[in-house]
Amino acid sequence: MRKIISIILCILLACNIGVFAVAAETPEGVVNISTASALPGDQVEVIFHLVCSAGVKTLSFFDFTFDSSVLTLVESECQWLKDGKLHDIDFAKNTSIITFDDNTILDDDLLKLVFLADENAVVGTVVPISCSVAATKMIDKVESEISVSLVPGSVEITDSTVSLSDFDYEITDDGIIITGYNGNATDLEIPDSFEIDGSSYEVVGIAESAFEGNESLKSVVIPATVEYVEDYAFYDCTSLTSITVLGPETQIGEEAFGYYYISRTKDGIVEGVTIYGYQESTAEVYADTEDKIAFVPLEEQHTHDYSVLQSDDFYHWYKCTSCDATTEKEAHSGGTATCTEKAKCYFCGKEYGNDLGHANAYDVTGKAATCKETGLTDGRYCPDCKTWLVEQEVIPVDSTNHVGYGTETRDYVAATCEANGYTGDTYCLGCGNKIGNGAVINKLAHDFTVLQSDATDHWYKCTTRSLRCGIRRTCRS
């Protein structure tokens, strides 16, 4: 396929020489590259739109030019927006091509390039976007070149980040009323709310002359939360050409958007200014009765592009990139909570619910140290996260605790009539150490109960256990 594309490109390039050689020729098609704005560090899309009523067989954009120190192509995001017999983008060769089965009349967005603005890009920088273009159509079964002109586009680096400090405001029971503007944005999208000291306040009004005389604003988007725009709110904003009012019932005061300085058409319509709003809204009424300003219904302006994922603690939803329209909210689901972390929604990645808090943790009873073994203190263990909440600590050997091993007596000596005895010492069978001293057993008394005699005498003999005790007591009777 790459070889086929290369051959087609060579044909187109050869044909294109002829196209540029006829400078005075009226082009049969016009390519418009869109203009866009981006914050430093943000991605931005640039669209190539072709209008050609003569029909196109093959089209190629090549030799793309832009300031690469400010913008970088995000190649994985770039794509053809219209199907063809074949289409390809080859950034290595700085070319792109699409072919159709037959001559195709076009008034379409054809190609999308996505750029990443450098984080250090200077606000106010305008980067031109251009390229070369070549096209053919079938004439009498022969593929012939056609002339196509190109209107370059651009990307402007803007600072459209809006903070509360950019505004003068009042806080009422209903919400925030904007009374002045201190920022320098050229394209301003007024937030629908601000957070102050932990509480959220909706923007409900724009006071009289709040933006009067601002020469920087080129476009402004007023959120649906705004209930009224007072007289002269944007009066004498000499660069303001695009106003979007998202609230269908937002009350708009006298000359809120004053254009006395701009010329009118013969029909009395202010030139170069457009108000965008919903059909039969107060914005449409204002555009028709106040200054005769061109009005474009938001319903016709765009098809909702629900590609901005938003969420809160309980739900997620998509918001349109061009207005405040949203999809239905869906509850977070999926993910697994741990003892210390909440579950993460599988769809949007937002944490929700509660963590488990070691709900299944249990106490682990320790054991006492003995004369032979170390012990352990009490602990607490969570089986869910396999974590010791209270670590068990080792208790050193306790030489005084001999429980559970038993004892034995050593060095016992029995008492006799002739000598004292000894009860013996007590030893632990676990550690083998002596744990108790014995005591002396007093000598036994003689037991003269055995009467004995011979030819001349008789006597009593001691009968104690000692067989060697021969003590005799003479009978006196």
HELIX and SHEET records of a PDB file:
HELIX    1   1 ARG A    2  ALA A   21  1                                  20    
HELIX    2   2 GLU A   75  GLU A   77  5                                   3    
HELIX    3   3 LEU A  164  ASP A  166  5                                   3    
HELIX    4   4 THR A  282  THR A  289  1                                   8    
HELIX    5   5 LEU A  298  GLN A  301  1                                   4    
SHEET    1   A 6 THR A  35  ALA A  38  0                                        
SHEET    2   A 6 GLY A 153  ILE A 157  1                                        
SHEET    3   A 6 VAL A 126  ILE A 139 -1                                        
SHEET    4   A 6 GLN A  43  THR A  65 -1                                        
SHEET    5   A 6 GLY A  29  ILE A  33 -1                                        
SHEET    6   A 6 VAL A 148  VAL A 151  1                                        
SHEET    1   B 4 THR A  35  ALA A  38  0                                        
SHEET    2   B 4 GLY A 153  ILE A 157  1                                        
SHEET    3   B 4 VAL A 126  ILE A 139 -1                                        
SHEET    4   B 4 VAL A 142  ILE A 146 -1                                        
SHEET    1   C 6 THR A  35  ALA A  38  0                                        
SHEET    2   C 6 GLY A 153  ILE A 157  1                                        
SHEET    3   C 6 VAL A 126  ILE A 139 -1                                        
SHEET    4   C 6 GLN A  43  THR A  65 -1                                        
SHEET    5   C 6 THR A  95  ALA A 117 -1                                        
SHEET    6   C 6 LEU A  71  LEU A  73 -1                                        
SHEET    1   D 6 THR A  35  ALA A  38  0                                        
SHEET    2   D 6 GLY A 153  ILE A 157  1                                        
SHEET    3   D 6 VAL A 126  ILE A 139 -1                                        
SHEET    4   D 6 GLN A  43  THR A  65 -1                                        
SHEET    5   D 6 THR A  95  ALA A 117 -1                                        
SHEET    6   D 6 GLN A  79  TRP A  80 -1                                        
SHEET    1   E 6 THR A  35  ALA A  38  0                                        
SHEET    2   E 6 GLY A 153  ILE A 157  1                                        
SHEET    3   E 6 VAL A 126  ILE A 139 -1                                        
SHEET    4   E 6 GLN A  43  THR A  65 -1                                        
SHEET    5   E 6 THR A  95  ALA A 117 -1                                        
SHEET    6   E 6 LEU A  86  ASP A  90 -1                                        
SHEET    1   F 4 PHE A 167  ILE A 171  0                                        
SHEET    2   F 4 ILE A 176  TYR A 181 -1                                        
SHEET    3   F 4 SER A 199  ILE A 206  1                                        
SHEET    4   F 4 SER A 193  ILE A 196 -1                                        
SHEET    1   G 5 PHE A 167  ILE A 171  0                                        
SHEET    2   G 5 ILE A 176  TYR A 181 -1                                        
SHEET    3   G 5 SER A 199  ILE A 206  1                                        
SHEET    4   G 5 TYR A 228  VAL A 229  1                                        
SHEET    5   G 5 GLN A 251  ILE A 252  1                                        
SHEET    1   H 5 ASP A 187  GLU A 189  0                                        
SHEET    2   H 5 SER A 219  ILE A 222  1                                        
SHEET    3   H 5 SER A 242  VAL A 245  1                                        
SHEET    4   H 5 VAL A 270  GLY A 277  1                                        
SHEET    5   H 5 ILE A 293  PRO A 297  1                                        
SHEET    1   I 3 TYR A 306  SER A 311  0                                        
SHEET    2   I 3 TYR A 315  CYS A 320 -1                                        
SHEET    3   I 3 GLU A 330  ALA A 331 -1                                        
SHEET    1   J 2 ALA A 343  LYS A 344  0                                        
SHEET    2   J 2 GLU A 351  TYR A 352 -1                                        
SHEET    1   K 3 TYR A 362  VAL A 364  0                                        
SHEET    2   K 3 GLY A 379  CYS A 382 -1                                        
SHEET    3   K 3 THR A 387  VAL A 390 -1                                        
SHEET    1   L 2 GLY A 375  LEU A 376  0                                        
SHEET    2   L 2 VAL A 394  ILE A 395 -1                                        
SHEET    1   M 3 THR A 407  ARG A 410  0                                        
SHEET    2   M 3 ASP A 425  CYS A 428 -1                                        
SHEET    3   M 3 LYS A 434  GLY A 436 -1                                        
SHEET    1   N 2 GLY A 421  TYR A 422  0                                        
SHEET    2   N 2 VAL A 440  ILE A 441 -1                                        
SHEET    1   O 3 PHE A 448  SER A 453  0                                        
SHEET    2   O 3 HIS A 458  CYS A 462 -1                                        
SHEET    3   O 3 ARG A 472  THR A 474 -1                                        
END                                                                             
